[in-house]
Amino acid sequence: MANPTTPPNNAEKNAQKFFKKAEQSDTLAKRTRKKEKSDHAAKTAKLRGLRLAKETVDKAEADKQAAEKSEAMTDAQREKQRKRASVVKPPARIRMTY
């Protein structure tokens, strides 16, 4: 009986070499794809972190500006009310047409 690890003729030897080489290249391609995938995932995670940090800063700045605006509006409204209270308008005239 023939030993399964060593092929008996040259054609089978060549086929075994071809399959072994193809298997090695497949393994190398899988490693390469896995590395590229992990690099892409790391890049995506980094960009997501930067985006979230920027959004946090932008939100804090917008909240600060909104608070300043509401405070300024409140002061302006108070000033307007003081002016209204000090100025007494005469009653409106009613025009009568005959």
N, CA, C and O atoms as a GROMACS GRO file, in nm:
protein
  392
    1MET      N    1   0.082  -0.117   0.000
    1MET     CA    2   0.000   0.000   0.000
    1MET      C    3   0.088   0.125   0.000
    1MET      O    4   0.194   0.128   0.062
    2ALA      N    5   0.041   0.227  -0.071
    2ALA     CA    6   0.119   0.350  -0.084
    2ALA      C    7   0.100   0.437   0.040
    2ALA      O    8  -0.006   0.440   0.102
    3ASN      N    9   0.204   0.506   0.072
    3ASN     CA   10   0.202   0.598   0.186
    3ASN      C   11   0.127   0.725   0.143
    3ASN      O   12   0.164   0.785   0.042
    4PRO      N   13   0.024   0.768   0.217
    4PRO     CA   14  -0.055   0.885   0.174
    4PRO      C   15   0.022   1.017   0.180
    4PRO      O   16  -0.018   1.114   0.115
    5THR      N   17   0.131   1.023   0.255
    5THR     CA   18   0.205   1.149   0.264
    5THR      C   19   0.297   1.170   0.144
    5THR      O   20   0.328   1.284   0.111
    6THR      N   21   0.342   1.065   0.079
    6THR     CA   22   0.430   1.079  -0.037
    6THR      C   23   0.359   1.024  -0.161
    6THR      O   24   0.333   0.904  -0.168
    7PRO      N   25   0.328   1.110  -0.258
    7PRO     CA   26   0.260   1.064  -0.379
    7PRO      C   27   0.354   0.978  -0.464
    7PRO      O   28   0.474   1.003  -0.469
    8PRO      N   29   0.300   0.878  -0.532
    8PRO     CA   30   0.384   0.785  -0.608
    8PRO      C   31   0.436   0.842  -0.740
    8PRO      O   32   0.542   0.799  -0.786
    9ASN      N   33   0.368   0.936  -0.802
    9ASN     CA   34   0.419   0.982  -0.931
    9ASN      C   35   0.437   1.134  -0.933
    9ASN      O   36   0.398   1.205  -0.840
   10ASN      N   37   0.497   1.181  -1.040
   10ASN     CA   38   0.534   1.321  -1.054
   10ASN      C   39   0.413   1.414  -1.063
   10ASN      O   40   0.415   1.523  -1.006
   11ALA      N   41   0.309   1.374  -1.131
   11ALA     CA   42   0.189   1.457  -1.146
   11ALA      C   43   0.124   1.483  -1.010
   11ALA      O   44   0.083   1.595  -0.980
   12GLU      N   45   0.117   1.379  -0.931
   12GLU     CA   46   0.059   1.397  -0.797
   12GLU      C   47   0.147   1.486  -0.710
   12GLU      O   48   0.097   1.564  -0.629
   13LYS      N   49   0.279   1.475  -0.728
   13LYS     CA   50   0.372   1.560  -0.654
   13LYS      C   51   0.347   1.707  -0.688
   13LYS      O   52   0.338   1.792  -0.599
   14ASN      N   53   0.335   1.733  -0.817
   14ASN     CA   54   0.310   1.871  -0.861
   14ASN      C   55   0.176   1.922  -0.808
   14ASN      O   56   0.165   2.037  -0.765
   15ALA      N   57   0.076   1.837  -0.811
   15ALA     CA   58  -0.056   1.878  -0.760
   15ALA      C   59  -0.048   1.906  -0.611
   15ALA      O   60  -0.105   2.005  -0.564
   16GLN      N   61   0.022   1.821  -0.537
   16GLN     CA   62   0.037   1.844  -0.393
   16GLN      C   63   0.110   1.975  -0.364
   16GLN      O   64   0.073   2.049  -0.274
   17LYS      N   65   0.216   2.003  -0.443
   17LYS     CA   66   0.288   2.129  -0.427
   17LYS      C   67   0.197   2.248  -0.454
   17LYS      O   68   0.197   2.347  -0.381
   18PHE      N   69   0.118   2.235  -0.563
   18PHE     CA   70   0.026   2.343  -0.599
   18PHE      C   71  -0.075   2.369  -0.487
   18PHE      O   72  -0.098   2.483  -0.449
   19PHE      N   73  -0.134   2.264  -0.436
   19PHE     CA   74  -0.235   2.280  -0.330
   19PHE      C   75  -0.174   2.335  -0.201
   19PHE      O   76  -0.235   2.416  -0.131
   20LYS      N   77  -0.052   2.289  -0.171
   20LYS     CA   78   0.016   2.338  -0.052
   20LYS      C   79   0.044   2.488  -0.065
   20LYS      O   80   0.024   2.565   0.029
   21LYS      N   81   0.091   2.528  -0.184
   21LYS     CA   82   0.121   2.668  -0.209
   21LYS      C   83  -0.008   2.752  -0.205
   21LYS      O   84  -0.008   2.862  -0.149
   22ALA      N   85  -0.115   2.700  -0.262
   22ALA     CA   86  -0.243   2.771  -0.261
   22ALA      C   87  -0.294   2.786  -0.118
   22ALA      O   88  -0.347   2.890  -0.081
   23GLU      N   89  -0.278   2.682  -0.038
   23GLU     CA   90  -0.322   2.688   0.101
   23GLU      C   91  -0.242   2.792   0.179
   23GLU      O   92  -0.297   2.866   0.261
   24GLN      N   93  -0.112   2.799   0.154
   24GLN     CA   94  -0.028   2.897   0.221
   24GLN      C   95  -0.068   3.040   0.180
   24GLN      O   96  -0.073   3.131   0.264
   25SER      N   97  -0.096   3.059   0.051
   25SER     CA   98  -0.134   3.193   0.006
   25SER      C   99  -0.271   3.231   0.062
   25SER      O  100  -0.296   3.347   0.092
   26ASP      N  101  -0.360   3.132   0.075
   26ASP     CA  102  -0.490   3.159   0.137
   26ASP      C  103  -0.472   3.202   0.282
   26ASP      O  104  -0.538   3.295   0.329
   27THR      N  105  -0.385   3.133   0.352
   27THR     CA  106  -0.359   3.166   0.492
   27THR      C  107  -0.301   3.308   0.503
   27THR      O  108  -0.340   3.386   0.590
   28LEU      N  109  -0.208   3.339   0.413
   28LEU     CA  110  -0.148   3.472   0.412
   28LEU      C  111  -0.254   3.578   0.380
   28LEU      O  112  -0.256   3.685   0.442
   29ALA      N  113  -0.341   3.549   0.285
   29ALA     CA  114  -0.446   3.644   0.248
   29ALA      C  115  -0.543   3.664   0.366
   29ALA      O  116  -0.587   3.776   0.392
   30LYS      N  117  -0.575   3.557   0.435
   30LYS     CA  118  -0.663   3.568   0.551
   30LYS      C  119  -0.600   3.655   0.659
   30LYS      O  120  -0.667   3.739   0.719
   31ARG      N  121  -0.470   3.634   0.684
   31ARG     CA  122  -0.400   3.716   0.784
   31ARG      C  123  -0.401   3.864   0.743
   31ARG      O  124  -0.424   3.952   0.826
   32THR      N  125  -0.376   3.887   0.614
   32THR     CA  126  -0.374   4.025   0.564
   32THR      C  127  -0.510   4.090   0.580
   32THR      O  128  -0.520   4.204   0.626
   33ARG      N  129  -0.616   4.018   0.543
   33ARG     CA  130  -0.751   4.072   0.556
   33ARG      C  131  -0.785   4.099   0.703
   33ARG      O  132  -0.847   4.200   0.736
   34LYS      N  133  -0.745   4.008   0.789
   34LYS     CA  134  -0.772   4.025   0.932
   34LYS      C  135  -0.700   4.149   0.986
   34LYS      O  136  -0.757   4.226   1.064
   35LYS      N  137  -0.575   4.168   0.944
   35LYS     CA  138  -0.499   4.285   0.987
   35LYS      C  139  -0.562   4.412   0.935
   35LYS      O  140  -0.576   4.510   1.009
   36GLU      N  141  -0.601   4.413   0.807
   36GLU     CA  142  -0.666   4.531   0.749
   36GLU      C  143  -0.797   4.562   0.821
   36GLU      O  144  -0.829   4.678   0.847
   37LYS      N  145  -0.872   4.458   0.852
   37LYS     CA  146  -1.000   4.476   0.922
   37LYS      C  147  -0.977   4.536   1.060
   37LYS      O  148  -1.049   4.627   1.102
   38SER      N  149  -0.878   4.486   1.132
   38SER     CA  150  -0.852   4.539   1.266
   38SER      C  151  -0.799   4.682   1.258
   38SER      O  152  -0.831   4.764   1.344
   39ASP      N  153  -0.718   4.713   1.156
   39ASP     CA  154  -0.670   4.850   1.138
   39ASP      C  155  -0.786   4.944   1.109
   39ASP      O  156  -0.793   5.054   1.163
   40HIS      N  157  -0.877   4.899   1.026
   40HIS     CA  158  -0.995   4.981   0.991
   40HIS      C  159  -1.083   5.002   1.114
   40HIS      O  160  -1.134   5.112   1.136
   41ALA      N  161  -1.100   4.899   1.194
   41ALA     CA  162  -1.181   4.911   1.316
   41ALA      C  163  -1.116   5.009   1.414
   41ALA      O  164  -1.185   5.088   1.477
   42ALA      N  165  -0.985   5.004   1.426
   42ALA     CA  166  -0.914   5.097   1.515
   42ALA      C  167  -0.929   5.240   1.466
   42ALA      O  168  -0.951   5.332   1.545
   43LYS      N  169  -0.916   5.259   1.335
   43LYS     CA  170  -0.931   5.393   1.276
   43LYS      C  171  -1.072   5.446   1.301
   43LYS      O  172  -1.090   5.562   1.338
   44THR      N  173  -1.172   5.360   1.281
   44THR     CA  174  -1.311   5.399   1.302
   44THR      C  175  -1.334   5.436   1.448
   44THR      O  176  -1.401   5.536   1.477
   45ALA      N  177  -1.281   5.358   1.539
   45ALA     CA  178  -1.297   5.386   1.682
   45ALA      C  179  -1.232   5.519   1.720
   45ALA      O  180  -1.287   5.596   1.798
   46LYS      N  181  -1.115   5.546   1.663
   46LYS     CA  182  -1.046   5.672   1.691
   46LYS      C  183  -1.128   5.789   1.640
   46LYS      O  184  -1.146   5.888   1.710
   47LEU      N  185  -1.177   5.778   1.516
   47LEU     CA  186  -1.257   5.887   1.459
   47LEU      C  187  -1.387   5.907   1.535
   47LEU      O  188  -1.431   6.021   1.554
   48ARG      N  189  -1.449   5.799   1.580
   48ARG     CA  190  -1.572   5.809   1.658
   48ARG      C  191  -1.545   5.882   1.789
   48ARG      O  192  -1.623   5.967   1.831
   49GLY      N  193  -1.434   5.849   1.853
   49GLY     CA  194  -1.397   5.915   1.978
   49GLY      C  195  -1.374   6.065   1.958
   49GLY      O  196  -1.417   6.146   2.039
   50LEU      N  197  -1.305   6.099   1.848
   50LEU     CA  198  -1.281   6.240   1.819
   50LEU      C  199  -1.413   6.313   1.791
   50LEU      O  200  -1.432   6.426   1.837
   51ARG      N  201  -1.503   6.248   1.718
   51ARG     CA  202  -1.632   6.310   1.686
   51ARG      C  203  -1.712   6.333   1.813
   51ARG      O  204  -1.769   6.440   1.832
   52LEU      N  205  -1.716   6.232   1.900
   52LEU     CA  206  -1.792   6.246   2.025
   52LEU      C  207  -1.733   6.356   2.114
   52LEU      O  208  -1.807   6.430   2.179
   53ALA      N  209  -1.601   6.365   2.118
   53ALA     CA  210  -1.537   6.470   2.198
   53ALA      C  211  -1.572   6.607   2.141
   53ALA      O  212  -1.601   6.700   2.216
   54LYS      N  213  -1.569   6.620   2.010
   54LYS     CA  214  -1.603   6.748   1.946
   54LYS      C  215  -1.749   6.784   1.973
   54LYS      O  216  -1.781   6.899   2.003
   55GLU      N  217  -1.838   6.686   1.963
   55GLU     CA  218  -1.979   6.712   1.990
   55GLU      C  219  -2.000   6.756   2.134
   55GLU      O  220  -2.082   6.845   2.161
   56THR      N  221  -1.928   6.697   2.227
   56THR     CA  222  -1.939   6.734   2.368
   56THR      C  223  -1.895   6.879   2.389
   56THR      O  224  -1.962   6.956   2.458
   57VAL      N  225  -1.783   6.915   2.327
   57VAL     CA  226  -1.732   7.052   2.339
   57VAL      C  227  -1.831   7.150   2.275
   57VAL      O  228  -1.862   7.254   2.333
   58ASP      N  229  -1.881   7.115   2.157
   58ASP     CA  230  -1.977   7.202   2.089
   58ASP      C  231  -2.104   7.220   2.170
   58ASP      O  232  -2.159   7.331   2.177
   59LYS      N  233  -2.152   7.113   2.231
   59LYS     CA  234  -2.274   7.121   2.311
   59LYS      C  235  -2.252   7.209   2.433
   59LYS      O  236  -2.337   7.290   2.469
   60ALA      N  237  -2.137   7.193   2.498
   60ALA     CA  238  -2.107   7.275   2.615
   60ALA      C  239  -2.099   7.422   2.577
   60ALA      O  240  -2.148   7.509   2.649
   61GLU      N  241  -2.038   7.450   2.463
   61GLU     CA  242  -2.028   7.588   2.417
   61GLU      C  243  -2.165   7.645   2.382
   61GLU      O  244  -2.196   7.760   2.414
   62ALA      N  245  -2.248   7.565   2.317
   62ALA     CA  246  -2.384   7.610   2.282
   62ALA      C  247  -2.466   7.635   2.408
   62ALA      O  248  -2.540   7.733   2.415
   63ASP      N  249  -2.453   7.548   2.508
   63ASP     CA  250  -2.525   7.568   2.635
   63ASP      C  251  -2.479   7.697   2.703
   63ASP      O  252  -2.560   7.772   2.757
   64LYS      N  253  -2.348   7.722   2.700
   64LYS     CA  254  -2.294   7.843   2.761
   64LYS      C  255  -2.348   7.967   2.691
   64LYS      O  256  -2.389   8.064   2.756
   65GLN      N  257  -2.349   7.963   2.558
   65GLN     CA  258  -2.400   8.078   2.482
   65GLN      C  259  -2.549   8.097   2.506
   65GLN      O  260  -2.596   8.210   2.516
   66ALA      N  261  -2.624   7.988   2.516
   66ALA     CA  262  -2.768   7.998   2.542
   66ALA      C  263  -2.793   8.059   2.680
   66ALA      O  264  -2.884   8.141   2.696
   67ALA      N  265  -2.713   8.020   2.778
   67ALA     CA  266  -2.728   8.075   2.913
   67ALA      C  267  -2.696   8.224   2.913
   67ALA      O  268  -2.766   8.303   2.976
   68GLU      N  269  -2.590   8.262   2.843
   68GLU     CA  270  -2.553   8.404   2.836
   68GLU      C  271  -2.663   8.483   2.764
   68GLU      O  272  -2.698   8.594   2.805
   69LYS      N  273  -2.716   8.425   2.659
   69LYS     CA  274  -2.820   8.493   2.582
   69LYS      C  275  -2.946   8.511   2.667
   69LYS      O  276  -3.008   8.617   2.666
   70SER      N  277  -2.984   8.406   2.738
   70SER     CA  278  -3.104   8.416   2.821
   70SER      C  279  -3.083   8.516   2.934
   70SER      O  280  -3.176   8.588   2.970
   71GLU      N  281  -2.964   8.522   2.988
   71GLU     CA  282  -2.933   8.619   3.093
   71GLU      C  283  -2.938   8.760   3.037
   71GLU      O  284  -2.992   8.851   3.100
   72ALA      N  285  -2.881   8.778   2.920
   72ALA     CA  286  -2.882   8.910   2.855
   72ALA      C  287  -3.024   8.950   2.819
   72ALA      O  288  -3.063   9.066   2.835
   73MET      N  289  -3.102   8.855   2.770
   73MET     CA  290  -3.241   8.883   2.736
   73MET      C  291  -3.319   8.923   2.861
   73MET      O  292  -3.402   9.013   2.857
   74THR      N  293  -3.292   8.858   2.969
   74THR     CA  294  -3.361   8.888   3.094
   74THR      C  295  -3.327   9.030   3.138
   74THR      O  296  -3.416   9.105   3.178
   75ASP      N  297  -3.199   9.068   3.130
   75ASP     CA  298  -3.159   9.204   3.166
   75ASP      C  299  -3.224   9.305   3.073
   75ASP      O  300  -3.270   9.410   3.117
   76ALA      N  301  -3.228   9.275   2.946
   76ALA     CA  302  -3.290   9.365   2.849
   76ALA      C  303  -3.440   9.378   2.876
   76ALA      O  304  -3.496   9.488   2.866
   77GLN      N  305  -3.502   9.269   2.909
   77GLN     CA  306  -3.646   9.272   2.939
   77GLN      C  307  -3.673   9.354   3.065
   77GLN      O  308  -3.769   9.430   3.071
   78ARG      N  309  -3.587   9.339   3.164
   78ARG     CA  310  -3.603   9.416   3.288
   78ARG      C  311  -3.591   9.565   3.259
   78ARG      O  312  -3.670   9.646   3.308
   79GLU      N  313  -3.492   9.599   3.180
   79GLU     CA  314  -3.472   9.739   3.145
   79GLU      C  315  -3.592   9.794   3.069
   79GLU      O  316  -3.635   9.907   3.092
   80LYS      N  317  -3.646   9.715   2.981
   80LYS     CA  318  -3.764   9.755   2.904
   80LYS      C  319  -3.884   9.778   2.996
   80LYS      O  320  -3.960   9.873   2.978
   81GLN      N  321  -3.901   9.691   3.093
   81GLN     CA  322  -4.012   9.705   3.188
   81GLN      C  323  -3.996   9.831   3.272
   81GLN      O  324  -4.094   9.899   3.300
   82ARG      N  325  -3.874   9.862   3.312
   82ARG     CA  326  -3.850   9.984   3.390
   82ARG      C  327  -3.886  10.108   3.308
   82ARG      O  328  -3.947  10.202   3.359
   83LYS      N  329  -3.848  10.107   3.182
   83LYS     CA  330  -3.880  10.221   3.096
   83LYS      C  331  -4.030  10.234   3.078
   83LYS      O  332  -4.084  10.345   3.079
   84ARG      N  333  -4.098  10.123   3.060
   84ARG     CA  334  -4.243  10.125   3.043
   84ARG      C  335  -4.312  10.180   3.168
   84ARG      O  336  -4.409  10.255   3.160
   85ALA      N  337  -4.262  10.141   3.283
   85ALA     CA  338  -4.325  10.183   3.409
   85ALA      C  339  -4.305  10.332   3.433
   85ALA      O  340  -4.393  10.398   3.488
   86SER      N  341  -4.190  10.386   3.391
   86SER     CA  342  -4.164  10.528   3.418
   86SER      C  343  -4.235  10.620   3.318
   86SER      O  344  -4.267  10.734   3.352
   87VAL      N  345  -4.260  10.573   3.199
   87VAL     CA  346  -4.327  10.656   3.100
   87VAL      C  347  -4.476  10.626   3.106
   87VAL      O  348  -4.521  10.513   3.087
   88VAL      N  349  -4.553  10.732   3.133
   88VAL     CA  350  -4.697  10.718   3.140
   88VAL      C  351  -4.755  10.775   3.011
   88VAL      O  352  -4.735  10.893   2.981
   89LYS      N  353  -4.824  10.693   2.936
   89LYS     CA  354  -4.882  10.739   2.812
   89LYS      C  355  -5.021  10.796   2.838
   89LYS      O  356  -5.096  10.745   2.921
   90PRO      N  357  -5.054  10.903   2.766
   90PRO     CA  358  -5.190  10.954   2.779
   90PRO      C  359  -5.286  10.855   2.714
   90PRO      O  360  -5.245  10.777   2.628
   91PRO      N  361  -5.409  10.857   2.750
   91PRO     CA  362  -5.505  10.765   2.690
   91PRO      C  363  -5.516  10.791   2.539
   91PRO      O  364  -5.499  10.904   2.492
   92ALA      N  365  -5.543  10.687   2.468
   92ALA     CA  366  -5.552  10.698   2.323
   92ALA      C  367  -5.671  10.783   2.285
   92ALA      O  368  -5.776  10.778   2.349
   93ARG      N  369  -5.655  10.861   2.181
   93ARG     CA  370  -5.764  10.946   2.132
   93ARG      C  371  -5.857  10.865   2.045
   93ARG      O  372  -5.815  10.779   1.968
   94ILE      N  373  -5.977  10.893   2.058
   94ILE     CA  374  -6.078  10.826   1.976
   94ILE      C  375  -6.124  10.927   1.872
   94ILE      O  376  -6.174  11.034   1.906
   95ARG      N  377  -6.107  10.894   1.749
   95ARG     CA  378  -6.150  10.984   1.642
   95ARG      C  379  -6.293  10.950   1.607
   95ARG      O  380  -6.329  10.834   1.585
   96MET      N  381  -6.368  11.048   1.602
   96MET     CA  382  -6.509  11.029   1.573
   96MET      C  383  -6.536  11.086   1.434
   96MET      O  384  -6.497  11.198   1.402
   97THR      N  385  -6.601  11.010   1.355
   97THR     CA  386  -6.639  11.057   1.222
   97THR      C  387  -6.789  11.074   1.218
   97THR      O  388  -6.865  10.994   1.273
   98TYR      N  389  -6.831  11.179   1.151
   98TYR     CA  390  -6.975  11.206   1.143
   98TYR      C  391  -7.024  11.186   1.004
   98TYR      O  392  -7.143  11.205   0.978
   0.00000   0.00000   0.00000
